[in-house]
């Protein structure tokens, strides 16, 4: 799980910003190790159909949809033939990261719809990350449902693709939220439990480890 690929960050957000140079080193490492990279949906499809994955399989995810992905990460992914997935909070596309008030990062540029269309066409999976990046386990349930369904609807309309993957904002969820994600038509959801291996049996609580600065 990556967030921002950038050399610049406010102190409280710094751990979520990985330098482009370090990111390129990591992708080069995966290529040297002949790792097989998958999108979330490719991983889920393999799990659902019983296809055996190699030990070297890696699922790369990028939360929040920061603009740096387009300039810094996408060319590196293309260079090494690596695939991955973005999780997009749809309210902030074409704008700034207003949801990062606690981190003092409300001015960080987000991806535009034009960029997301290009990214989606390149083979990177675009998934939903709610609409306003709210912590879904603490807001009223009708609000949580609206966040889950609206982000899917907006992404599908803008990208002209079926959206099947979801990532819980901040990684938090509860059984009722998981059920809402299923009912909305998603096939999987990623959490943030900082696990190094995807050993969970629950495809609506896929574990990830954060790649910090």
JOVENWO-V25170 format. One line per field, one symbol per residue. ss: DSSP state (~ for helix, > for strand, _ for the rest). phi: phi as a letter, one per 30 degrees, with the letter a starting at -180 (. if undefined). burial: # if it has 24 or more other C-alpha atoms within 12 Angstrom, else .. Layout:
# JOVENWO-V25170
ss=???
phi=???
burial=???
This chain:
# JOVENWO-V25170
ss=_>_>>_____~~~~~~>>_~~~~~~~~~~~~~___>>>_~~~~~~~~~~_______>>>_>>>__>_~~~~~~~~~~~~~____>>>>_~~~___>____________>>__~~~~~~~~~___>>>>____________~~~~~~~~~~~~~~~~~~~_____>>>_~~~___~~~~~~~~~____>>>_______________>_______
phi=.cbccadbadedcedcccdedddddddddedddhdccbdeddddddddciddcdeddbccbbdjiddeeddcceddedeciccabcccdddcdibbdddcddcibdcddcdcdeddddddddjddcccbidchddddbdeddddddddddddddddddchbdcbcbbdeiicabeddeddddddjdcaaccbchcdbdcddcdcaddbcdcde
burial=######..#...#..#####..##.##..##...##########............##############.###.##..#.############..#####....#..######.###.##..###############......#############..#..############...##.###.#########.....#....#########.#
